[in-house]
């Protein structure tokens, strides 16, 4: 179920273009594809459905699995890529602009296929699998900070029914995807949507985790005056020591030309901030779900709204001030642009493929827990990336290894 099958030629070009810049995934997946290690398996994928995701899905299908895929966000599917992917995998159920009902119906369609394994982004599919008691699933992987948090709560409450590998927590994922990927792609989405100048503007970044610090770093490089808001005292101190202004959101909103949320928490920008917000402030979300900016409050209380540009909605507030909401409060880098740079997703999806391969081989020996990606696989991905970049590094000599293992003088 896709929007327009005739779009497939353009989507095919996008997929082939992405594939050129994903050598790590190609190398990590090569052995499984050649040996058809996933033959007879069904794999359900719930990720942002764009070209890099299509490369991952194609390789899993080539390794012998029947792949069924939908999007992890109602607004991030690229319809031409979805059309092209129908020619590569067993089933595609996604289109841009799904209603919330359609979004969950499409996830349900994936689960109706009785997948053996799930690759998830945000954990909606894994949670639904538990709610409707899908008994075919042997294991899953999770792509995001938000999803891992939800799954760890499930583990703590003793309700998790199968092992999950937290790909997000791999160093080759969060140090690059969350930081460099989100940093560049969020700014890309903002600039495509607005065509404004960032230099000289006061830009507030809500949250100083790996996503927030990546955005703040890139904004500073663009000449913006960056302000960080935080609730974690350690992260707030880090932001301060990194040279950023740190203040509460209510104070920051008064001077903000733009606010970018990157927290994974709901109601970060709410009525109390709209009461004092600077006229003409842009609002963008780089977290996961569309709950960080209180869009419901804007919809109920704005005097007027209209779309002034694609992905830019102007709201006139009760106090007469204007705010400009980007991408409906959803992920600005994926709704208004193409998501993370290809080379970054090459690392992340190499991690996904490696995690899936590990689960296929080891799920029956694993407990119903959230596991990290094994260190040796994380490092293998890093080595493959260095090789692809033509970079050589030193290695520890035997006497150095012995020295590090000894406590004696």
Secondary structure, 3 states (H helix, E strand, C coil): CCCCHHHHHHHHHHHHHHHHCCHHHHHHHHHHHHHCCCCCCEEEEECCCCHHHHHHHHHHHHCCCEEEEECCCCCCCCHHHHHHHCCCCCEECCCCCCCHHHHHHHHHHHHHCCCCEEEECCCHHHHHHHHCCCCCCCEEEECCHHHHHHHHHHHHCCCCCCEEEEHHHCHHHHHHHHHHHHHHHHHHHHHHHHCCCCCCCEEEEECCCHHHHHHHHHHHHCCCEEEEECCCHHHHHHHHHCCCEECCHHHHCCCCCEEEECCCCCCCECHHHHCCCCCCEEEEECCCCCCCECHHHHHHHCCEEEEEECCEEEEECCCCCEEEEEHHHCEHHHHCCCCCCHHHHHHHHHHHHHHHHHHHHHHHHCCCCEEECCHHHHHHHHHHHHHHCCCCCCCCCHHHHHHHHCCCC
